[in-house]
Amino acid sequence: MNAPRLSELTTTAVGGPATRYVAATTETEVVDAVAAADRAGERVLVVGGGSNILASEHPFDGTVVHVATRGFSVSEDADGVGVLVRVAAGHPWDELVRETVERGLSGLETLSGIPGTTGATPVQNVGAYGAEVSQSIVGVETWDRVERTRRCFAFEELQFSYRDSVFKRSISHGSPRYVVLSVAFRLEPREDSIPIRYAQLATALGVEVGERAPLASVRETVLRLRGRKGMVVDPQDRDTFSTGSFFTNPVVPEHELTDRIPADAPRYPVLDARGHTVEGAVKFSAAWLIDHSGFGKGFGLPGTRNVLLELDGELVAGGRASLSTKHTLAMTNRGQASGEDVAAVARTVQRGVAEVFGVHLEPEPVLLGLTL
């Protein structure tokens, strides 16, 4: 079939054409497509929901493998602790979360509304509202492109940390060594949620931090909070034409803290893969740092200006790309943007935060043919 532009496969709706495109609806088709491209010496781009890719407008000279596998199974855990849910990599993430909540399975509810597919979640160790997928994942089945064999990773082998994993560290120029085929989660059968760790969510639910709340209420509340920030995909809302949170919240070792970061800057504990606090480091809000570096909501649109750094927003990308008008952490396509336009806004923000606070913000999406 004719290869679509990457703009048709990504939530930011930017990106150039690909040489070849394969839609894979079974694990065998995924493996066969990737292996065939590797044998031919072609570049490979693996795409699921396209929510974590920012691509250049230049042609992608290679094969795009679109992982469109779906489905999941539920079984009793052999250890007698909870249930195991094995999910196809291409299964839409939020559909999985909704289905687990409806089945009375606790563990994923605070991750409602996150775009993309299930197979992408272990790569980034996706998280929100005080929870990460690493707290529920027990195993991931992959295709190892180097050894040319299937490989199943147990939890200990995944090397999870904040927005990171062994999979993410294997990516080179947008192309992964390990192609995720399925993900296994251990969830708990119960009608209330995991303990609520995030203060904003706890307040919205009317509970104390550390308490639980009904599963359905947690999901509804998270969707409402994310919707207000433009973080739930909506074709009618230009603020959602983004990769979601563009920068990870920076983690700073305590011995590197300086008075350039004010005492009233929001600070959060750093958690390990199992949700335990890591001593000696502090996590800051990237959104707060961006805002307090003078980049307000909508920076990049006509009439916007960073007074602190004396920057006219429209000059960065001609008004075609900007920060979301609802949240300073999302870089958005206002309708006619290129990948280069979105990257220009992100680059300006990254440099501005470094100038004001001395903190380097790391991009969360995979940059394809682009640099900051």
CORBELMO-V110989 format. One record per residue. N is the residue number from 0. RES is the residue in one letter. PSI is psi in degrees with one decimal (NA if undefined). Layout:
{{N & RES & PSI} {N & RES & PSI}}
This chain:
{{0 & M & 158.1} {1 & N & 139.3} {2 & A & 127.3} {3 & P & 163.6} {4 & R & 152.4} {5 & L & -23.0} {6 & S & -23.5} {7 & E & -10.3} {8 & L & 0.3} {9 & T & 150.3} {10 & T & -23.3} {11 & T & -15.2} {12 & A & 45.5} {13 & V & 160.4} {14 & G & 146.5} {15 & G & -172.0} {16 & P & 158.8} {17 & A & 154.1} {18 & T & -43.5} {19 & R & 150.4} {20 & Y & 132.8} {21 & V & 123.1} {22 & A & 117.1} {23 & A & 117.6} {24 & T & -2.1} {25 & T & 161.4} {26 & E & -40.4} {27 & T & -41.0} {28 & E & -38.1} {29 & V & -51.7} {30 & V & -45.8} {31 & D & -41.2} {32 & A & -43.9} {33 & V & -45.6} {34 & A & -39.5} {35 & A & -42.7} {36 & A & -39.4} {37 & D & -42.3} {38 & R & -33.3} {39 & A & -3.9} {40 & G & 24.3} {41 & E & 153.7} {42 & R & 149.6} {43 & V & 130.6} {44 & L & 120.7} {45 & V & 123.7} {46 & V & 134.6} {47 & G & -99.9} {48 & G & -9.2} {49 & G & 19.3} {50 & S & -4.4} {51 & N & 30.5} {52 & I & 129.9} {53 & L & 113.0} {54 & A & 147.5} {55 & S & 163.0} {56 & E & -10.1} {57 & H & 148.9} {58 & P & 142.6} {59 & F & 110.7} {60 & D & 83.0} {61 & G & -163.2} {62 & T & 128.7} {63 & V & 119.6} {64 & V & 111.6} {65 & H & 108.6} {66 & V & 106.7} {67 & A & 27.8} {68 & T & 149.9} {69 & R & 161.8} {70 & G & 158.8} {71 & F & 159.4} {72 & S & 150.8} {73 & V & 130.5} {74 & S & 162.5} {75 & E & 141.7} {76 & D & 132.2} {77 & A & -26.0} {78 & D & -3.8} {79 & G & 13.8} {80 & V & 102.1} {81 & G & -158.2} {82 & V & 156.4} {83 & L & 133.1} {84 & V & 112.5} {85 & R & 125.8} {86 & V & 134.5} {87 & A & 142.8} {88 & A & -34.2} {89 & G & 0.9} {90 & H & 128.2} {91 & P & 129.5} {92 & W & -50.1} {93 & D & -28.2} {94 & E & -40.4} {95 & L & -46.0} {96 & V & -45.7} {97 & R & -43.9} {98 & E & -36.6} {99 & T & -38.0} {100 & V & -44.4} {101 & E & -27.7} {102 & R & 0.5} {103 & G & 39.1} {104 & L & 119.7} {105 & S & 140.4} {106 & G & -30.2} {107 & L & -3.3} {108 & E & -33.9} {109 & T & -7.0} {110 & L & 18.8} {111 & S & 147.7} {112 & G & -5.3} {113 & I & 126.9} {114 & P & 168.4} {115 & G & -171.7} {116 & T & 163.8} {117 & T & -37.2} {118 & G & -22.3} {119 & A & -20.7} {120 & T & -40.9} {121 & P & -23.4} {122 & V & -48.6} {123 & Q & -3.8} {124 & N & 60.9} {125 & V & 140.7} {126 & G & 163.8} {127 & A & 149.8} {128 & Y & 43.4} {129 & G & 5.8} {130 & A & 153.1} {131 & E & 154.6} {132 & V & -23.0} {133 & S & -21.3} {134 & Q & -9.6} {135 & S & -23.6} {136 & I & 135.8} {137 & V & -15.1} {138 & G & 154.2} {139 & V & 127.8} {140 & E & 134.6} {141 & T & 168.7} {142 & W & 119.7} {143 & D & 110.8} {144 & R & -20.6} {145 & V & -49.4} {146 & E & -11.7} {147 & R & 51.9} {148 & T & 159.8} {149 & R & 143.0} {150 & R & 128.4} {151 & C & 124.8} {152 & F & 124.8} {153 & A & 165.7} {154 & F & -46.9} {155 & E & -24.1} {156 & E & -9.7} {157 & L & -17.5} {158 & Q & 47.5} {159 & F & 141.2} {160 & S & -172.5} {161 & Y & 115.5} {162 & R & 37.8} {163 & D & 158.2} {164 & S & 171.4} {165 & V & -29.8} {166 & F & -45.8} {167 & K & -37.8} {168 & R & -12.2} {169 & S & -4.7} {170 & I & 132.4} {171 & S & 118.3} {172 & H & 41.4} {173 & G & -1.6} {174 & S & 125.5} {175 & P & 151.7} {176 & R & -41.7} {177 & Y & 121.5} {178 & V & 117.4} {179 & V & 130.6} {180 & L & -37.7} {181 & S & 160.4} {182 & V & 137.0} {183 & A & 129.3} {184 & F & 146.5} {185 & R & 117.1} {186 & L & 163.5} {187 & E & 126.1} {188 & P & 108.5} {189 & R & 159.8} {190 & E & -7.6} {191 & D & 169.7} {192 & S & 176.0} {193 & I & 161.3} {194 & P & 134.8} {195 & I & 117.2} {196 & R & -18.6} {197 & Y & 124.2} {198 & A & -43.2} {199 & Q & -41.1} {200 & L & -41.0} {201 & A & -44.2} {202 & T & -44.4} {203 & A & -29.7} {204 & L & -13.5} {205 & G & 30.8} {206 & V & 167.7} {207 & E & 153.1} {208 & V & 131.6} {209 & G & -16.1} {210 & E & 167.8} {211 & R & 165.9} {212 & A & 161.7} {213 & P & 139.1} {214 & L & -50.9} {215 & A & -37.8} {216 & S & -39.6} {217 & V & -46.8} {218 & R & -48.2} {219 & E & -41.1} {220 & T & -42.8} {221 & V & -43.7} {222 & L & -39.2} {223 & R & -44.3} {224 & L & -43.5} {225 & R & -38.0} {226 & G & -38.9} {227 & R & -25.9} {228 & K & 3.7} {229 & G & 28.0} {230 & M & 16.6} {231 & V & 122.8} {232 & V & 127.9} {233 & D & 111.9} {234 & P & -20.1} {235 & Q & -2.7} {236 & D & 108.9} {237 & R & -23.0} {238 & D & -16.8} {239 & T & 0.7} {240 & F & 76.7} {241 & S & -178.4} {242 & T & 16.5} {243 & G & -140.7} {244 & S & 116.8} {245 & F & -35.7} {246 & F & 144.3} {247 & T & 153.5} {248 & N & 123.7} {249 & P & 137.4} {250 & V & 123.0} {251 & V & 124.0} {252 & P & 140.4} {253 & E & -34.1} {254 & H & -10.1} {255 & E & -1.1} {256 & L & 137.3} {257 & T & 170.0} {258 & D & 2.8} {259 & R & -24.0} {260 & I & 113.4} {261 & P & 156.4} {262 & A & -25.2} {263 & D & 4.6} {264 & A & 130.9} {265 & P & 133.8} {266 & R & 143.9} {267 & Y & 152.7} {268 & P & 150.7} {269 & V & 128.8} {270 & L & 146.8} {271 & D & -175.0} {272 & A & -23.3} {273 & R & 5.9} {274 & G & 11.6} {275 & H & 146.8} {276 & T & 134.5} {277 & V & 122.5} {278 & E & 153.0} {279 & G & 8.8} {280 & A & 153.6} {281 & V & 139.0} {282 & K & 131.7} {283 & F & 160.6} {284 & S & 115.3} {285 & A & -38.6} {286 & A & -41.6} {287 & W & -44.4} {288 & L & -40.9} {289 & I & -48.9} {290 & D & -44.0} {291 & H & 2.8} {292 & S & 5.5} {293 & G & 2.8} {294 & F & 97.7} {295 & G & 171.6} {296 & K & 134.9} {297 & G & 2.6} {298 & F & 130.8} {299 & G & -22.5} {300 & L & 157.9} {301 & P & 134.7} {302 & G & -6.0} {303 & T & 152.8} {304 & R & 139.5} {305 & N & 101.2} {306 & V & -37.7} {307 & L & -41.5} {308 & L & 2.0} {309 & E & 54.3} {310 & L & 129.9} {311 & D & 122.3} {312 & G & -43.3} {313 & E & -25.0} {314 & L & -18.2} {315 & V & -46.9} {316 & A & 27.4} {317 & G & 19.8} {318 & G & 0.0} {319 & R & -23.5} {320 & A & 150.1} {321 & S & 170.2} {322 & L & 151.4} {323 & S & 148.0} {324 & T & -3.5} {325 & K & -20.4} {326 & H & 131.0} {327 & T & -2.9} {328 & L & -4.9} {329 & A & 132.2} {330 & M & 122.0} {331 & T & 150.6} {332 & N & 116.2} {333 & R & 1.0} {334 & G & -34.9} {335 & Q & 17.7} {336 & A & 152.3} {337 & S & 168.9} {338 & G & -35.7} {339 & E & -36.5} {340 & D & -47.1} {341 & V & -41.3} {342 & A & -34.4} {343 & A & -41.2} {344 & V & -45.2} {345 & A & -41.8} {346 & R & -41.0} {347 & T & -43.2} {348 & V & -45.4} {349 & Q & -46.2} {350 & R & -36.3} {351 & G & -43.2} {352 & V & -39.6} {353 & A & -38.1} {354 & E & -40.8} {355 & V & -45.7} {356 & F & -8.7} {357 & G & 21.8} {358 & V & 129.9} {359 & H & 121.3} {360 & L & 132.0} {361 & E & 131.1} {362 & P & 143.8} {363 & E & -40.7} {364 & P & 161.4} {365 & V & 127.1} {366 & L & 120.7} {367 & L & 107.4} {368 & G & 15.0} {369 & L & 154.8} {370 & T & 157.2} {371 & L & NA}}
